[in-house]
Amino acid sequence: MLVGPTTAPTAQGAASSRTEAVVAAVPAIPVPASSTQPQTVRALVPVTAGAPRNPMEDVRTRVAIQQLQARDREVRQHEQAHMAAAGGLLRSGPTYNYIIGPDGKRYAVGGGVDIDTSEVRDDPEGNEEKGRRIQAAALAPAEPSGADLSVAAIGARMQQRALAEIARREIAASAYVSQAAGGEALPRGVLLERVA
């Protein structure tokens, strides 16, 4: 909002300034004193043949297109980072959500990559590695989304379950070796598995 004097001092003191003439041509717009939001005032601009209806509309359109182009690049780089880190876990290439810009072109504003997050039965070592790879793929972009963090949590839980199973098997194998070596009976409740 432009606020200034209605008259400017001059050498003669009686002549009005050029600013006064322009300010007088724009009607005053009352702004409530309680308003905390910035106010936008659109100036009345004369239309000439072949010129845009309002030059500010053209500026807003260019800014909107630049923002959409930047978002499109960001989304595509984000999904490419997932794909590069996922490797063999990929189920499909990226899919994108588009919006039509003011120029009529499609811009990606969201996207996703489908990766395999299923556990392999009876393969804790493989699941531990897969859980680590899922986390790496989910957290590959510079700024992971909420969905990315959820997938990373799935990978972390898979890795934790696999490590717990590996530890359980090692304890059982150790107990089996101790029993075979010393001829001792196993403590009650220890379940031995056949170790191949």
N, C-alpha and C positions, 0 to 999 in steps of 0.2 A: 504494500500500500504506500503510495507516494503522498507525503504531506509536506507542504512548503508554504511560503508566504504568498499571499494573493497579489502583492505588489512588490516590485523590486526597486530599490533606491536607484535613482539615475542622477546624472549631473544636473538636469533641470528639475528633478524632484516631482514633476507632474506627469511625465509620460509613463505609460504602463510597459512592462517588459513583455518579451515574446513568450516567456513561460506562463505569464498570467493569461495570455490569450489562449494557449493550449489547455491550461487547467480549467478555464472558464467553459471551454467547449465540452468537457467531459462532465456529465452529471454526477453529483455526489451520491455515493451509495452508502447507506447507513450500515454500520457493522455493530452488532450488539456488544456491549462492553463485557458481558459474561462469556463471550466466545473464546475458547482456548485453541481452536483449530485455525491454521493459517487460512486466510481468505484469498480467493483467486478472483481477479477482476479481468474480464475479457474486454479489450478495447474495441471500439467500433472502427473498422478499417474500411475505407472506400474500396469498392471492387472495380477493377479495370478489366477490359476485354482481354481474355487469354490468361489472366492471373488467377491463382487459386482463390477460392472464396474467402479464406482467412489464412494468411501466411503462417500463423501459429499452428493451424491444423497440419500443415505440411511438416513443420518441425516436430510436432508430436508423433506424426506417422513415422518419420525417419527414426526418432528415438525408440519407438515401439518396435520397429523392425530390427534395429541394432540389438535391443535387449533379447528379442526372440532368436536372433542369430547366435548370440552369446550363449543362451540357454541350450540351443540345439547342439552347439559344439561341446558344451559341458556334459550333456546327457550322453552323447555318443562316446566321448572319452571315458566317461564313467563305466559304461557297459563294455567298452574295449578292455579296460583294466580288469574287469571281472573275467572276461573270456581268456585273456592272456594268463591269468593266474590259475584258472580252473583246469585247463588242459583236458585230460581224459574224463573229467567229471561232467563236461558239457553234455546236455541232452539236446539242446537246440541253440541256434544263433540268437542274437538279440531281437527283441520285439520292442516297438516304440509306440508311445501315445503321442498323437499329433494335435496341433491346433493350427487353424488357418489364420495367417497373419493378415494385416490390412492390405498387403500387396497381393493377396490371393495364393501365396505359397504355403506349403505345409512345413511346420517346424516341430521337431521333437521336443516335448516338454517333460517326458517321463519314459521309462523303459525298464526292461528286465531281461535277465538271462536265466534259463532253466538249467540247474545242475542237479546231479544225483546226490541225494542226502540219505539214501537207504543204507542200513548196516548189512554187512555180510555175515551170515550165520556161521558160528564156530570158527571165526577168524579174528581173534582180538588184536593180533599184531596188525593185520590189514585194516581193521576198524580204527586203530589208533592213528595210523598213517592217514587214512581217509579223513578222519576228524580234523587232523592238522591241516590237510589240503583244503577242506571245506572252509575252515576259518581264514586261511590265506586268500582264498578266492573271494570270500565275502568282504574282507577288509582291504582288498587291493586298491580301491579308489582312494584318492586323497581325502574325500569327505564321505564316509559311508552313511547311507540312509538308515532310517529306522528298520526297514525290511532287511537291509544288509546285516545290521547288528543282530537281528533275530536269527538269521541263518548262521551267523558266526556262533551264536549260543548253541544252536543245534549241533554244530561241529564240535564245540567244546564239551558238551554232554556226551557225545559219542566217544570222544577221546578219553574222557574220565571213566566211562563204563568199561572201555577196552582196557585201560590201565588197571582198573580194579580186578577185572577178570584175569589179566596176566599175573597180577600179584597173587590172586587166589590159587591159580594153577601152580605157581612157583612154590607156595606154601605147601600145597598138597604133594607136589613132587618131592620136596625136601622131607616131608614127613614119611613118605613112602621109602625114600632112601635110608632114612634113619631107622625105620622099622626093619628093613631088610638087613642092614648092617649089624644092628644090635640085637635083633630078635625080640625087641620090645613090642608090647602091644601099643597100639595108637590110643591117644586120649579119646574119650567118648565124644561123639559128635563130629569127628573129622571124617569127611567123605573123600575117599580117594578116587581119582579118575585114572583111567588107563592112559598112560603117557606113551605116545608113539615115537 
